[in-house]
Amino acid sequence: VQLQAFGGGLVQPGESLRLSCAASGSIFRIGVMHWYRQAPGKQRELVAYITGSGSTSYADSVKGRFTISRDNAKNTLYLQMNSLKLEDTAVYYCQAVGVWGQGTLVTVSS
C-alpha cells in the first residue's frame, strides 16, 4: 500500500485544519495507523494513532485538540486539528504497515 498525505497549509493560531491520508489500497485489514510530525530542527514525534477497532491514543501536547479517525470504506486516515498553536508547525506524516506518506506541511503563524 502507498500513502499520500494532504491538507496542510498556513493558518493562524486558534484555527483548524483537517489532514487526510489516502491509501492506494484497502485499509480494512490494516491494524494501527499513525500520524507523526517533525518540526524544524526537531526529531519526528508520534502525534496520534488509531487501531483497526477504532481505539485512539494521542500525544499529551495535542490531547483534546486533535482527533484521529479512519474511514475504511474510503481507505483514508484523517487528523482533525483544532485550536492550532504556533508549536504545531511541522511536516505531518501518516504511517502504517511500515509505509510512510510523503508528508504535508502545516504552518501556524500569526
C-alpha positions in Angstrom: 0.0 0.0 0.0 1.1 3.6 -0.7 0.1 6.5 1.4 -0.4 10.1 0.4 -1.0 12.9 3.0 -2.6 16.2 2.1 -4.5 19.0 3.6 -1.7 21.1 5.2 -1.5 24.8 4.8 -0.9 28.1 6.5 -3.3 29.0 9.3 -3.4 31.4 12.3 -3.3 30.3 15.9 -6.7 29.0 17.0 -7.8 27.9 13.6 -8.4 24.4 12.4 -7.2 22.1 9.6 -8.1 18.6 8.6 -5.4 16.4 7.2 -6.1 13.4 5.1 -4.0 10.4 4.2 -5.2 8.4 1.2 -4.2 4.8 0.8 -3.7 3.2 -2.6 -5.4 0.1 -1.4 -7.8 -1.2 1.2 -7.0 -0.3 4.8 -9.7 -2.6 6.1 -7.2 -5.2 7.3 -4.6 -2.7 8.4 -4.3 -2.5 12.1 -2.7 0.5 13.6 -2.4 3.7 11.6 -0.3 6.7 12.8 0.2 10.4 12.4 3.7 11.7 13.1 5.1 15.2 12.8 8.5 16.7 12.5 9.1 20.3 13.4 12.1 22.2 12.1 15.2 21.2 13.9 13.4 18.5 16.0 13.0 14.8 15.8 9.9 13.2 14.4 7.3 12.5 17.0 4.2 10.5 17.3 1.1 12.6 17.3 -1.7 10.0 17.4 -2.6 6.5 16.4 -5.8 4.6 15.7 -6.2 0.8 15.8 -8.3 -1.3 13.5 -11.1 -1.4 16.0 -11.0 2.4 16.4 -9.2 2.8 19.7 -7.1 6.0 19.7 -4.2 7.5 21.5 -2.7 11.0 21.5 0.5 12.8 22.4 -0.1 14.9 25.5 0.7 18.0 23.5 -2.3 17.5 21.2 -4.8 15.7 23.5 -8.2 17.5 23.5 -7.4 19.4 20.3 -6.7 16.8 17.7 -8.8 13.9 16.6 -7.6 10.9 14.6 -10.1 8.9 12.6 -10.3 6.5 9.7 -12.8 5.7 7.0 -12.1 2.1 5.9 -14.7 2.5 3.1 -12.7 5.4 1.6 -9.3 4.0 2.5 -8.5 7.2 4.3 -7.0 8.3 7.6 -7.8 11.7 9.0 -6.4 14.1 11.6 -8.7 16.9 12.6 -6.7 19.6 14.2 -8.4 22.3 16.2 -7.2 25.2 18.3 -3.9 25.1 16.5 -0.8 26.6 18.2 2.4 28.0 16.9 4.2 24.9 18.2 2.0 22.7 15.9 4.0 23.9 12.9 5.6 20.8 11.4 5.5 18.4 8.5 2.9 15.8 9.2 3.3 12.2 8.1 0.9 9.3 8.0 2.3 5.9 8.6 1.0 2.3 8.5 2.5 -1.2 8.0 5.9 0.2 7.7 4.9 2.6 4.9 5.3 6.4 5.2 3.3 9.1 3.3 5.3 11.9 1.8 4.3 14.5 4.4 2.2 17.6 4.4 3.3 21.0 5.8 1.3 22.7 8.5 2.4 26.2 9.3 0.7 28.0 12.2 1.6 31.7 12.2 0.1 35.0 13.2 
